[in-house]
Amino acid sequence: MTGFARVSGEADWGSWAWEAKSVNGRSLDVRVNVPSGFEALERQVKQAASKAFARGNLQIGLRIDLSAGKETLVVNADALSAVVRAYQNVSSAPVDGNALATLMTIKGVVEAGAQSTRDIGSDETIIAELGAAGEQLVADLAASRLSEGAAMAHVIGNYLDEMEAQRVQAVALAGDQPKLLKARLEKQIAELEADKQVDSDRMAAEIALAAAKADVREELDRLAAHINTGRTLLSGGGAIGRKLDFLAQEFNREANTLCSKSVSLDLTNAGLALKGLVDQFKEQAANVE
């Protein structure tokens, strides 16, 4: 099931953004990419995703931007010691505050710098805030997938309605099976033994046997039960993708049997129409969690 979510924010040290993308998958595969030093967040977000989802390929990433962060002043202690010693060598005056202030203006003694991502990653407060935002991202992604799931439930429900319409048509056509079988056997007998009289009891027995083999009432009853099961799954919610996959296999089995037992073109066409709907149903079911 596809989905997208984004959570972002700013702090005095810079800005950050979580992004998550979800595509269809038969099982759950969660991949979390975070900057070096944020491995604890990777575990936290992956655990939250594993609790929230049952299927899908998830790509989750955290971007840290320190360009908007505050710059810091870094004193190069070695350089400062060197200029102090040089000052003392050429001057008998003590290194007081004014002299020290002057020395610190020498290039290389004091440099401007910014926090690194490792500095941010070692701050427990920042990690806690980013972790909460990561869990919010997972919740937003779940909401996005639920929204799509509602639309897909409507589509799948329409396929079930169309299957039921084809099933009802097949029920009506199935009533003609015995009559059509009788007509077929009588024609075959007339063609093969036109000059012989076939015993009526033998022919009745053959017609009864053929009719029993061509009886599709069980298949049509099972189709009705499967359609009801599909509707129950859609109305119940939850992770139903695998159950719908299995149901699609059952639909396909009954439609194949219906076609193989058919002795009329109309009933065969109804079975083929069912197979087409089953294929569409199966394709959509593969997108469901």
N, C-alpha and C positions, 0 to 999 in steps of 0.2 A: 504494500500500500504506500502510495507516495504522500509526501508532506514536506513542509518547510517551516522553519521557525528561526527567529533571530532575537537575541536579547543583548542590549549594549548599555554602556554607561560611561561616566567620566568621574575621575577622582583628581586629587591634587597632584598625583604622580603621573597622570596621563589618562588614557582612555582604553577601553576593552570592548570586545564583542564576541559573543558566542553565536555560532551558526550551526544549524542541523538540517540535513537533507535525508529523506527516506525514500527508498525505491522498493519495488516488489522483491520478495525473496521467499523461498520455501521454508527457510528457517530464520533464526535471528542471528544477525552478524553486526556487531556494534564496533565501530572503529572511532577512537577519540584521539585527536591530534592537539597537543598542547605544547607551549614553549618549554625549553629545558628548565628544570627546577619546579615544574608544576605537576609532577607525576601523581601527587596525591589527588589532584582534581580529576585526573584521568580515571583513576579507580572509582572515585565518588560518582562521577557522571555515568560511567559505564554500568555501575551497580544500579543507579536510578533507572537507566534505560532498560536494563534486564527485568526490572520489576514492572515497568510500564508496558512493555511490548512482548509479543510472543513470536512475531514473524517480521521479516523485512531486513534490508541492508541499510544500516544507518551510518552516515558520515557526520561526525560532530567535531567542530574545531573551535579553538580559542585563539583570538588574535589580541596581542598586547601592543599598544602604541604609546611609547614614552615621549614622543615628540612634543606633546603638550605638557610634559611634566616640569617640575621646578628644577632649575639647575642648582648645583651645589658647588661650594668652593672647597678644593682639596689642596692642603698644604703638603708640599714635597719636603719632608723632614730632612732628608739628606742635603738637598739644595740649600735649605735654610741654615743648617749647621755650617755648611761651607762658607756662606756669605758672612755669617756671624764671626767665624774664625778669621776671615780675611779682614773684617772691620776691626777686630781686636788687634790684629797684627799691625795695622797702620794707624790706629788711634788709641790713645791712652784713656779716652773717655769710656765710661761704662755703657753697655748696651741697654739704654733705658727704653721706655715705651715709644718715644718719638723716633729713636734710631731704629727700633725693631719695625715700626710701621713703614719707615722708609725702605728698610731692607726687604720687606715683604712685597714691595712693588717691583722688585727685580724680576725680569722674565724667567719663568720656570720655577719660582718659589711657590707661588700660589696659582693654581690652574682651575678653570671652570670645568665642571663635570656634571654628569647626570646619572641618576640611578640606573642600574642595569636590571634586566628581567630577573636575574638571580637575586638581586636585592629585594625585589617585589615578592618573589616566590618564597623568601624566608620570613616574610611578615605574616604571622598567623591571622591577624585581623583581616588583611587583604585576601588571604586564601579562603577564609570563611565567607567573605562577601562574594567572591567569585564562585565558590562552591554552591552557595544558595542560588546565584544567578544561573548556574549550570542546571540545577534541578528545576528551576523555573522554565528553562529552555525545553527540557524534556516534557514538562507538563504542557507547554504551548504546542510542541510537536504532536503530542497525543491528541490535543484538541483539534489540530489541523487534520490529522488522520481520521478523527471521528467525523468531522464535517464531510470529508470525502466519502467515508464509509456510509454515511446516511444517503448520499447520492447514489452510491453503488447498490445499496440495499433496494432502492427504488427500481434500478435497472434489472437487478436479479429477480426481484419480485415480478416484474413484467414478463420475464422469460418463463417463470413458473406459471403465470396466468395463460401464456400462449401454449405452454405444454398441456395444461389442463384442457384448453379448447381443442387441441389436436387429439387428446385422449378421449374426450367426449365424442368427437367425430369417429374415432376408431371403434368405440363401443357400438355406435350405430351401424357401422360397416361390418363389424364382426358378426352380426346377426345373420348376414347373408352367406357366411362361410359354408354351412352344411349344404345349402341349396346349390351353391357354385361347385362344391366338390362332387355332388351327385351328378350335375350336368357334365362335369369334366370326365368322370368315370364312364358315364353312359356313352359319351362321344368316343372315348378311347376304345371301349368294348366294340362299338359299332364299326370302328375303323379296322380293328384287328381281327374281329370275328363276325363279320357282317352276315355270314351264312349260318351262324350257329345261334342257338338260343341259350343264353346264360341263365343259370338258376337264380331266381329272384331272391331266395334266402341268402345265397352266396354273395350276390351283389349288395344286399342290404348290410351284410356283415362287413364287407370291404368298405362301404360308405361310412359305416359307424366307426370303423378303425381309423380311417383317414380323417374323419371329423374330430375324433379324440386327439389325434396328433396335431391337428390344425387349430385346436381350441386355444384362444388367446385371452380368455377371461382372467386367468391368473396373472398374466403379464400386465393387463390393464388395471387389475386391482392393486398390484404392487406399485404400478406407476402412480396411482391415486395416493397410496400411502406415502410414497417418496415425496410427492409434491406437498402433501401436508407437513411432512417432516421439514422440508425446506422452508416453508412459511413459518413454522414454529422456531426454527433456528434464527431466521431474520428478525422475528419479533422479540426473541429472547436476548439478543445482543451478546457481548463477550467475544472471545476469540473463537470464531467458528470456521475459519478458513480451511483447516484440514478436514473438518466434517463435511463441508461443502464439496471439497475435492472427492471424498469418498462417495458422496451422494451422486456426483456427476458420473462416476463409474457405474453406479447402480442404474441410473437413468439410461446410460448407453447400453448396458446389458439387456434391459427390457426392450429398448427400441430395436436392437439387433434381432432379438428373438421374434418380435412382432413382424419384422420384415421377412424373416426366414419362414414363418408359418403362414404368411399371407397367401391366399389363392386368388386375390383380386388386385387389379392395378390401383384402385382407389385406396385400399387398405395399405398397400405397399407405399404409396405416395404419402399417406398419413404417417407411416413409420419413418420414412426418409425425412419428412418435415420435422418430426420429433428429434431425429439425429442431428439435424442442423441446429435446432434450438439447444440441444444438449452441448454441442460444441461451443456455442456462444456462452452458455451458462458456465461451462468449465473454464473458459478463458477469463471470465470475470471473477470466478471463484478463486483463481490463482492470485488475484490482487487483494484478497481479503485476509486480514490478520487471523 
